[in-house]
Amino acid sequence: MDIAIVGASGYAGAELYRLAAGHPDLDVVLATAGTHAGDPIATHVPGLAALVGDAVYAPTAAIEDAEVETVFIALPHGQSQAIVPGLLDRGVRVVDLGADFRLRAATSYATWYGHEHGVPDLLARAVYGLVERHRDELPGAQLVASPGCYPTASILALGPFVDAGLVESGPMVVNALSGTSGAGRSASERLQFSRLAGNAEAYGLLTHRHTPEMEQELGMSLLFTPHLVPVSRGMLVTAYARVRDVHVDPIALLREAYANDPFVVVVDDPPALKDAVGSNLCFVSARVDTRTGWLVAMSAIDNLIKGAAGQAIQAWNVATGIDEVTGLPRAGVTP
């Protein structure tokens, strides 16, 4: 199936290209970029050299005439809205890795992203692409909103406990560590080696834009604090919620909840950040502290695969009726 990748020069877009190249049903016929239009892909992303030959990035506008069946969009928030309506009108399936169609309410988008949504009527058509929780809605979907990396790890850790009615309605707490690739390729002071190396820092306090995404999917308020750590990729989430029953077996509950999910691995010991790196897996575990009455739920993912490109392909597989695991790695890279 012929596909296009819009925003293929970013980390998520490049990872999408890499995974798509190994997928038996995907053929990348167009890869676009903004400022890098006209540049050789192999020069910008040397790791793709053997796949792309002398191909160059096309300008973003090339998508208007592209003869493809699916377009994957990996652009910053606010930019997909100008592209998606025309693609849907042409009958092209869209998988958006950005934030533009994740929130159901246009008012929430305006509050958290700082500007009005340009095509609010399309929000109701988008299916949230977290397969483990929306698998039944995805078959045939024409517009898939692929989740953010932090929400993916957090929702998969907490979701089964919320579904079972085991956590109290008060705010949950989510602390997360992320590799630097989650910040994208743009240069910034906090990504400079001299600041980043041997360091860890919180950011986005009280205002991180993934917060409403998590609250929407979990149906509860939460306090979210992300942290940047000096690794290139990987994500580790530790989340807390008050439980109604301290005698619940959290591991058994997770095993039952994810018994039929090929990309979720339930482990007895706390997952490590590197466990999932290189794969589309999410490792989850949990404990209940009988002394304090708190649930501690943990998860680890590769932020660029299960948190972005791999998850987008997983959702596309389900949307098009292909085996969910097709073309996606189920083993991490060790060491």
FIGUZA-705542 format. One line per field, with one value per residue (C-alpha): residue number from 1; residue in three letters; x, y, z. Coordinates in nm, 4 decimals. Layout:
k: [NUM / ...]
r: [ALA / ...]
east: [X / ...]
north: [Y / ...]
up: [Z / ...]
//
This chain:
k: [1 / 2 / 3 / 4 / 5 / 6 / 7 / 8 / 9 / 10 / 11 / 12 / 13 / 14 / 15 / 16 / 17 / 18 / 19 / 20 / 21 / 22 / 23 / 24 / 25 / 26 / 27 / 28 / 29 / 30 / 31 / 32 / 33 / 34 / 35 / 36 / 37 / 38 / 39 / 40 / 41 / 42 / 43 / 44 / 45 / 46 / 47 / 48 / 49 / 50 / 51 / 52 / 53 / 54 / 55 / 56 / 57 / 58 / 59 / 60 / 61 / 62 / 63 / 64 / 65 / 66 / 67 / 68 / 69 / 70 / 71 / 72 / 73 / 74 / 75 / 76 / 77 / 78 / 79 / 80 / 81 / 82 / 83 / 84 / 85 / 86 / 87 / 88 / 89 / 90 / 91 / 92 / 93 / 94 / 95 / 96 / 97 / 98 / 99 / 100 / 101 / 102 / 103 / 104 / 105 / 106 / 107 / 108 / 109 / 110 / 111 / 112 / 113 / 114 / 115 / 116 / 117 / 118 / 119 / 120 / 121 / 122 / 123 / 124 / 125 / 126 / 127 / 128 / 129 / 130 / 131 / 132 / 133 / 134 / 135 / 136 / 137 / 138 / 139 / 140 / 141 / 142 / 143 / 144 / 145 / 146 / 147 / 148 / 149 / 150 / 151 / 152 / 153 / 154 / 155 / 156 / 157 / 158 / 159 / 160 / 161 / 162 / 163 / 164 / 165 / 166 / 167 / 168 / 169 / 170 / 171 / 172 / 173 / 174 / 175 / 176 / 177 / 178 / 179 / 180 / 181 / 182 / 183 / 184 / 185 / 186 / 187 / 188 / 189 / 190 / 191 / 192 / 193 / 194 / 195 / 196 / 197 / 198 / 199 / 200 / 201 / 202 / 203 / 204 / 205 / 206 / 207 / 208 / 209 / 210 / 211 / 212 / 213 / 214 / 215 / 216 / 217 / 218 / 219 / 220 / 221 / 222 / 223 / 224 / 225 / 226 / 227 / 228 / 229 / 230 / 231 / 232 / 233 / 234 / 235 / 236 / 237 / 238 / 239 / 240 / 241 / 242 / 243 / 244 / 245 / 246 / 247 / 248 / 249 / 250 / 251 / 252 / 253 / 254 / 255 / 256 / 257 / 258 / 259 / 260 / 261 / 262 / 263 / 264 / 265 / 266 / 267 / 268 / 269 / 270 / 271 / 272 / 273 / 274 / 275 / 276 / 277 / 278 / 279 / 280 / 281 / 282 / 283 / 284 / 285 / 286 / 287 / 288 / 289 / 290 / 291 / 292 / 293 / 294 / 295 / 296 / 297 / 298 / 299 / 300 / 301 / 302 / 303 / 304 / 305 / 306 / 307 / 308 / 309 / 310 / 311 / 312 / 313 / 314 / 315 / 316 / 317 / 318 / 319 / 320 / 321 / 322 / 323 / 324 / 325 / 326 / 327 / 328 / 329 / 330 / 331 / 332 / 333 / 334 / 335]
r: [MET / ASP / ILE / ALA / ILE / VAL / GLY / ALA / SER / GLY / TYR / ALA / GLY / ALA / GLU / LEU / TYR / ARG / LEU / ALA / ALA / GLY / HIS / PRO / ASP / LEU / ASP / VAL / VAL / LEU / ALA / THR / ALA / GLY / THR / HIS / ALA / GLY / ASP / PRO / ILE / ALA / THR / HIS / VAL / PRO / GLY / LEU / ALA / ALA / LEU / VAL / GLY / ASP / ALA / VAL / TYR / ALA / PRO / THR / ALA / ALA / ILE / GLU / ASP / ALA / GLU / VAL / GLU / THR / VAL / PHE / ILE / ALA / LEU / PRO / HIS / GLY / GLN / SER / GLN / ALA / ILE / VAL / PRO / GLY / LEU / LEU / ASP / ARG / GLY / VAL / ARG / VAL / VAL / ASP / LEU / GLY / ALA / ASP / PHE / ARG / LEU / ARG / ALA / ALA / THR / SER / TYR / ALA / THR / TRP / TYR / GLY / HIS / GLU / HIS / GLY / VAL / PRO / ASP / LEU / LEU / ALA / ARG / ALA / VAL / TYR / GLY / LEU / VAL / GLU / ARG / HIS / ARG / ASP / GLU / LEU / PRO / GLY / ALA / GLN / LEU / VAL / ALA / SER / PRO / GLY / CYS / TYR / PRO / THR / ALA / SER / ILE / LEU / ALA / LEU / GLY / PRO / PHE / VAL / ASP / ALA / GLY / LEU / VAL / GLU / SER / GLY / PRO / MET / VAL / VAL / ASN / ALA / LEU / SER / GLY / THR / SER / GLY / ALA / GLY / ARG / SER / ALA / SER / GLU / ARG / LEU / GLN / PHE / SER / ARG / LEU / ALA / GLY / ASN / ALA / GLU / ALA / TYR / GLY / LEU / LEU / THR / HIS / ARG / HIS / THR / PRO / GLU / MET / GLU / GLN / GLU / LEU / GLY / MET / SER / LEU / LEU / PHE / THR / PRO / HIS / LEU / VAL / PRO / VAL / SER / ARG / GLY / MET / LEU / VAL / THR / ALA / TYR / ALA / ARG / VAL / ARG / ASP / VAL / HIS / VAL / ASP / PRO / ILE / ALA / LEU / LEU / ARG / GLU / ALA / TYR / ALA / ASN / ASP / PRO / PHE / VAL / VAL / VAL / VAL / ASP / ASP / PRO / PRO / ALA / LEU / LYS / ASP / ALA / VAL / GLY / SER / ASN / LEU / CYS / PHE / VAL / SER / ALA / ARG / VAL / ASP / THR / ARG / THR / GLY / TRP / LEU / VAL / ALA / MET / SER / ALA / ILE / ASP / ASN / LEU / ILE / LYS / GLY / ALA / ALA / GLY / GLN / ALA / ILE / GLN / ALA / TRP / ASN / VAL / ALA / THR / GLY / ILE / ASP / GLU / VAL / THR / GLY / LEU / PRO / ARG / ALA / GLY / VAL / THR / PRO]
east: [0.0000 / 0.1423 / 0.1836 / 0.3253 / 0.4998 / 0.4551 / 0.7211 / 0.9625 / 1.2711 / 1.1851 / 1.2684 / 0.9188 / 0.8932 / 1.2321 / 1.1425 / 0.8169 / 1.0099 / 1.2423 / 0.9573 / 0.7466 / 1.0392 / 1.0304 / 0.6527 / 0.5348 / 0.2231 / 0.3660 / 0.5524 / 0.6752 / 0.6376 / 0.6615 / 0.8463 / 0.8057 / 0.9845 / 0.9566 / 1.2924 / 1.4728 / 1.2746 / 1.5161 / 1.7794 / 1.8958 / 1.7211 / 2.0359 / 2.2350 / 1.9829 / 1.9205 / 2.2267 / 2.0685 / 1.8201 / 2.0851 / 2.0519 / 1.6740 / 1.6383 / 1.9311 / 1.9530 / 1.5928 / 1.5298 / 1.2617 / 0.9677 / 0.8061 / 0.5024 / 0.2780 / 0.3542 / 0.1014 / -0.1799 / -0.1242 / 0.0172 / -0.1519 / -0.1412 / -0.3866 / -0.2654 / -0.0824 / 0.1057 / 0.1550 / 0.4356 / 0.4123 / 0.4077 / 0.0656 / -0.1478 / -0.0094 / -0.2120 / -0.5383 / -0.4526 / -0.3788 / -0.6226 / -0.9571 / -0.8371 / -0.6964 / -1.0176 / -1.2208 / -1.0074 / -1.0755 / -0.7222 / -0.6793 / -0.4885 / -0.2859 / -0.1818 / 0.1073 / 0.0566 / -0.1843 / -0.4431 / -0.7138 / -0.6513 / -0.8848 / -1.2581 / -1.3491 / -1.2371 / -1.2511 / -0.9947 / -0.7674 / -0.7879 / -0.7196 / -0.4111 / -0.2651 / -0.3290 / -0.5294 / -0.8656 / -0.9000 / -0.9295 / -1.1527 / -1.3443 / -1.6054 / -1.3434 / -1.2699 / -1.5702 / -1.4487 / -1.1054 / -1.0414 / -0.7858 / -0.5180 / -0.4286 / -0.5101 / -0.5222 / -0.8179 / -0.9813 / -0.9310 / -1.3033 / -1.3333 / -1.0353 / -1.1394 / -1.2209 / -1.1239 / -1.0281 / -0.8791 / -0.6615 / -0.5225 / -0.2115 / -0.1576 / 0.1296 / 0.4163 / 0.3485 / -0.0244 / 0.0503 / 0.2737 / 0.0537 / -0.2825 / -0.1575 / -0.0235 / -0.3341 / -0.6186 / -0.6965 / -0.7272 / -0.9588 / -1.1683 / -1.2051 / -1.3250 / -1.0387 / -0.9044 / -1.0676 / -1.1963 / -0.9382 / -0.6509 / -0.3925 / -0.0230 / 0.1965 / 0.5742 / 0.7552 / 1.1118 / 1.1764 / 1.4721 / 1.5716 / 1.4332 / 1.0885 / 1.1776 / 1.2339 / 1.5296 / 1.5056 / 1.7956 / 1.7320 / 1.9419 / 1.8258 / 1.9255 / 2.2855 / 2.5308 / 2.6904 / 2.3514 / 2.1997 / 2.4840 / 2.4643 / 2.1486 / 1.7750 / 1.5083 / 1.1350 / 0.9532 / 0.6010 / 0.4913 / 0.1092 / 0.0778 / 0.2050 / -0.0220 / -0.0448 / -0.2384 / -0.5859 / -0.5196 / -0.4619 / -0.7581 / -0.9837 / -0.8895 / -0.8881 / -1.1898 / -1.0116 / -0.8093 / -0.4375 / -0.1202 / 0.1463 / 0.5157 / 0.7475 / 1.1253 / 1.4005 / 1.6874 / 2.0163 / 1.9302 / 1.8414 / 1.5220 / 1.3085 / 1.0363 / 0.9619 / 0.6373 / 0.5576 / 0.1957 / 0.0061 / -0.3608 / -0.5568 / -0.7171 / -1.0541 / -0.9323 / -0.5768 / -0.6071 / -0.6337 / -0.3608 / -0.2399 / -0.0235 / -0.3089 / -0.5379 / -0.2870 / -0.2342 / -0.6067 / -0.6528 / -0.3744 / -0.4091 / -0.4893 / -0.2609 / 0.0550 / 0.2510 / 0.1904 / 0.4197 / 0.3200 / 0.6226 / 0.6553 / 0.9519 / 0.9479 / 1.0280 / 1.3441 / 1.3583 / 1.5705 / 1.3546 / 1.1360 / 1.3904 / 1.3954 / 1.0511 / 0.6821 / 0.6346 / 0.5005 / 0.6180 / 0.3793 / 0.3831 / 0.2184 / 0.2121 / -0.0468 / 0.0914 / -0.1346 / 0.0191 / -0.0748 / -0.3520 / -0.1734 / -0.1416 / 0.1972 / 0.1656 / 0.4712 / 0.5393 / 0.8254 / 0.8133 / 1.0343 / 0.9026 / 0.9708 / 0.8200 / 0.5301 / 0.5111 / 0.4959 / 0.5826 / 0.5271 / 0.1974 / 0.0831 / 0.1562 / -0.0090 / -0.3270 / -0.3038 / -0.2737 / -0.5960 / -0.7745 / -0.6996 / -0.7678 / -0.4044 / -0.2629 / -0.1853 / 0.1770 / 0.2745 / 0.5974 / 0.6530 / 0.9352 / 0.8362 / 1.1878 / 1.3929 / 1.7605 / 1.9956 / 2.2193]
north: [0.0000 / 0.3355 / 0.5814 / 0.9265 / 1.0557 / 1.4267 / 1.5602 / 1.2769 / 1.4745 / 1.4778 / 1.2003 / 1.0479 / 1.0838 / 0.9220 / 0.6356 / 0.5931 / 0.5710 / 0.3079 / 0.0906 / 0.1332 / 0.0185 / -0.3155 / -0.3539 / -0.5965 / -0.3919 / -0.0379 / 0.1354 / 0.4890 / 0.6755 / 1.0289 / 1.1764 / 1.5486 / 1.8045 / 2.1764 / 2.3514 / 2.0403 / 2.0091 / 1.9274 / 1.7837 / 1.4237 / 1.2051 / 0.9991 / 1.3111 / 1.4246 / 1.0763 / 0.8622 / 0.5574 / 0.5427 / 0.5552 / 0.1925 / 0.2322 / 0.5667 / 0.5813 / 0.9287 / 1.0271 / 1.3808 / 1.5284 / 1.6752 / 2.0013 / 1.9631 / 2.0978 / 1.7878 / 1.5983 / 1.7836 / 1.5845 / 1.2621 / 0.9429 / 0.7473 / 0.5494 / 0.6599 / 0.9653 / 0.9564 / 1.3069 / 1.3834 / 1.7592 / 1.9952 / 2.0761 / 2.3125 / 2.2138 / 1.9022 / 2.0952 / 2.2605 / 1.9279 / 1.6727 / 1.8047 / 1.7923 / 1.4423 / 1.3091 / 1.4698 / 1.2725 / 0.9485 / 0.9214 / 0.7586 / 0.9786 / 0.8743 / 1.1870 / 1.1472 / 1.5049 / 1.6494 / 1.8132 / 1.5459 / 1.3746 / 1.5838 / 1.5458 / 1.8978 / 2.1981 / 2.4077 / 2.1793 / 2.2144 / 2.5924 / 2.5945 / 2.3737 / 2.4640 / 2.8363 / 2.8787 / 2.7813 / 2.4558 / 2.5196 / 2.2222 / 2.1316 / 1.9339 / 1.6692 / 1.5967 / 1.3666 / 1.1654 / 1.0924 / 0.7620 / 0.7740 / 0.5344 / 0.3610 / 0.0139 / -0.1538 / 0.0652 / 0.1488 / -0.1672 / -0.2077 / 0.1483 / 0.1383 / -0.0999 / 0.1140 / 0.4425 / 0.7137 / 0.9532 / 0.8125 / 1.0390 / 0.8650 / 0.9235 / 1.1131 / 0.9210 / 1.0229 / 0.9419 / 0.6042 / 0.4916 / 0.6473 / 0.5239 / 0.1689 / 0.1665 / 0.3128 / 0.2192 / -0.1325 / -0.0067 / 0.2757 / 0.0356 / -0.1993 / 0.0838 / 0.0247 / 0.3805 / 0.6691 / 0.9695 / 1.2084 / 1.3293 / 1.0756 / 1.1605 / 1.0778 / 1.1234 / 1.0402 / 1.0292 / 1.0713 / 1.0496 / 1.3631 / 1.2468 / 1.3250 / 1.6933 / 1.6657 / 1.7729 / 2.1475 / 2.2905 / 2.4297 / 2.5310 / 2.2458 / 1.9918 / 2.1128 / 1.8467 / 2.0597 / 2.1106 / 1.7684 / 1.5319 / 1.4025 / 1.6050 / 1.5518 / 1.8194 / 1.8608 / 2.0770 / 2.1721 / 2.1952 / 2.2026 / 2.2974 / 2.0061 / 1.9555 / 1.5801 / 1.6281 / 1.6667 / 1.3677 / 1.1467 / 1.2909 / 1.2392 / 0.8740 / 0.7884 / 0.9988 / 1.1428 / 1.4483 / 1.4063 / 1.5923 / 1.5273 / 1.6065 / 1.5080 / 1.4935 / 1.5055 / 1.2615 / 1.2222 / 0.9257 / 0.9399 / 0.7355 / 0.5509 / 0.6457 / 0.5397 / 0.6274 / 0.5915 / 0.6760 / 0.6891 / 0.6622 / 0.5930 / 0.2489 / 0.1374 / -0.2135 / -0.2612 / -0.6388 / -0.6424 / -0.8323 / -0.5680 / -0.8011 / -1.0484 / -0.7653 / -0.6422 / -0.9924 / -1.0386 / -0.6945 / -0.7427 / -1.1150 / -1.0494 / -0.7515 / -0.8633 / -0.5457 / -0.5189 / -0.7206 / -0.7553 / -0.8068 / -0.8830 / -0.6554 / -0.2807 / -0.2202 / -0.0323 / 0.2509 / 0.0482 / -0.2660 / -0.1566 / 0.0431 / -0.0723 / -0.2346 / -0.1515 / -0.3034 / -0.1497 / -0.3104 / -0.2640 / -0.3556 / -0.2371 / -0.2570 / -0.1725 / -0.0309 / -0.1696 / 0.0703 / 0.3937 / 0.2777 / 0.3880 / 0.2109 / 0.2448 / 0.1695 / 0.1613 / 0.1374 / 0.1623 / 0.2262 / 0.3414 / 0.6946 / 0.6935 / 0.3507 / 0.2596 / 0.6293 / 0.7497 / 0.5735 / 0.2100 / 0.2885 / 0.4733 / 0.1661 / -0.0618 / 0.1483 / 0.1496 / -0.2290 / -0.2599 / 0.0088 / -0.1733 / -0.5259 / -0.6382 / -0.8502 / -0.6076 / -0.7154 / -0.6921 / -0.5039 / -0.4132 / -0.5276 / -0.7259 / -0.7489 / -0.4703 / -0.3966 / -0.5369 / -0.3943]
up: [0.0000 / -0.1044 / 0.1811 / 0.2419 / 0.5525 / 0.6170 / 0.8513 / 0.7764 / 0.8817 / 1.2547 / 1.4974 / 1.4911 / 1.1144 / 1.0570 / 1.2901 / 1.1018 / 0.7760 / 0.9241 / 1.0522 / 0.7387 / 0.5250 / 0.7059 / 0.6883 / 0.4177 / 0.3396 / 0.3430 / 0.0626 / 0.1311 / -0.1984 / -0.0608 / 0.2360 / 0.2979 / 0.5117 / 0.5763 / 0.5995 / 0.4759 / 0.1519 / -0.1291 / 0.1044 / 0.0580 / 0.3163 / 0.3717 / 0.4582 / 0.7160 / 0.8610 / 0.7767 / 0.9387 / 0.6507 / 0.3760 / 0.2683 / 0.2394 / 0.0620 / -0.1811 / -0.3339 / -0.2526 / -0.1294 / 0.0917 / -0.0981 / 0.0166 / 0.2403 / -0.0371 / -0.2461 / -0.0369 / -0.2156 / -0.5357 / -0.3959 / -0.5120 / -0.1883 / 0.0201 / 0.3637 / 0.4921 / 0.8202 / 0.9596 / 1.2057 / 1.2461 / 1.5464 / 1.6928 / 1.4910 / 1.1514 / 1.0709 / 1.0692 / 0.7391 / 0.5682 / 0.7037 / 0.5651 / 0.2048 / 0.2464 / 0.3980 / 0.1173 / -0.1309 / 0.0575 / 0.1936 / 0.5343 / 0.7818 / 1.0845 / 1.2732 / 1.5161 / 1.6361 / 1.8892 / 1.6671 / 1.6838 / 2.0173 / 2.2319 / 2.1805 / 2.2934 / 2.0921 / 2.4097 / 2.5747 / 2.2749 / 2.2912 / 2.6645 / 2.6529 / 2.3143 / 2.3196 / 1.9993 / 1.8569 / 1.6694 / 1.2964 / 1.2081 / 1.5263 / 1.3320 / 1.2589 / 1.6252 / 1.6510 / 1.3497 / 1.4943 / 1.6698 / 1.9484 / 1.8328 / 2.1582 / 2.0301 / 2.3692 / 2.4674 / 2.1336 / 1.9297 / 1.8551 / 1.7211 / 1.4866 / 1.2056 / 0.9027 / 1.0727 / 0.8248 / 1.0798 / 1.3579 / 1.6295 / 1.7557 / 2.1301 / 2.2845 / 2.4427 / 2.8029 / 2.7793 / 2.6240 / 2.9094 / 3.1784 / 3.0499 / 3.0005 / 3.3571 / 3.5239 / 3.2908 / 3.4181 / 3.7760 / 3.6729 / 3.4634 / 3.7595 / 3.9834 / 4.2260 / 4.2448 / 4.4253 / 4.2367 / 4.3795 / 4.1619 / 4.0533 / 4.0359 / 3.7359 / 3.7375 / 3.4157 / 3.2862 / 2.9146 / 2.6818 / 2.4941 / 2.1582 / 2.2961 / 2.2677 / 1.8929 / 1.6789 / 1.7370 / 1.9334 / 2.2809 / 2.5789 / 2.7985 / 2.5313 / 2.5119 / 2.6231 / 2.8924 / 3.0579 / 2.9920 / 3.0744 / 3.4306 / 3.4860 / 3.5292 / 3.5377 / 3.5575 / 3.3053 / 3.2033 / 3.5664 / 3.5908 / 3.2226 / 3.0152 / 2.7151 / 2.7571 / 3.0812 / 2.9248 / 2.7013 / 3.0042 / 3.1923 / 2.8928 / 2.8538 / 3.2244 / 3.3217 / 3.6251 / 3.7163 / 3.7658 / 3.8468 / 3.5837 / 3.6143 / 3.3274 / 3.3648 / 3.1056 / 3.1635 / 2.9714 / 2.7484 / 2.3808 / 2.4012 / 2.6506 / 2.8984 / 3.2534 / 3.4308 / 3.7991 / 3.8806 / 4.2072 / 4.3019 / 4.6195 / 4.6156 / 4.7496 / 4.8320 / 4.9572 / 4.9248 / 4.5463 / 4.3584 / 4.1105 / 3.9028 / 3.8569 / 3.7549 / 3.4949 / 3.3569 / 3.3108 / 3.1553 / 2.9000 / 2.8330 / 2.4656 / 2.4010 / 2.2188 / 2.2908 / 2.6661 / 2.8904 / 3.2556 / 3.4797 / 3.8492 / 3.9102 / 3.8385 / 3.4692 / 3.3748 / 3.1253 / 2.8809 / 2.8842 / 2.5947 / 2.3909 / 2.0297 / 2.0509 / 2.0318 / 2.3777 / 2.6945 / 3.0178 / 3.3105 / 3.6773 / 3.9992 / 4.3750 / 4.6388 / 4.9635 / 5.2360 / 5.4884 / 5.3070 / 5.0774 / 4.7597 / 4.4253 / 4.2550 / 3.8818 / 3.6567 / 3.2851 / 3.0376 / 2.6626 / 2.3782 / 2.3324 / 1.9573 / 1.8855 / 2.1152 / 2.2035 / 1.8422 / 1.5145 / 1.6126 / 1.7765 / 1.4634 / 1.2516 / 1.5076 / 1.4841 / 1.1037 / 1.1045 / 1.3022 / 1.0997 / 0.7745 / 0.8970 / 0.9037 / 1.1851 / 1.4659 / 1.5117 / 1.1439 / 1.0819 / 1.4467 / 1.6792 / 1.9868 / 2.1286 / 2.2780 / 2.2200 / 2.4848 / 2.6142]
//
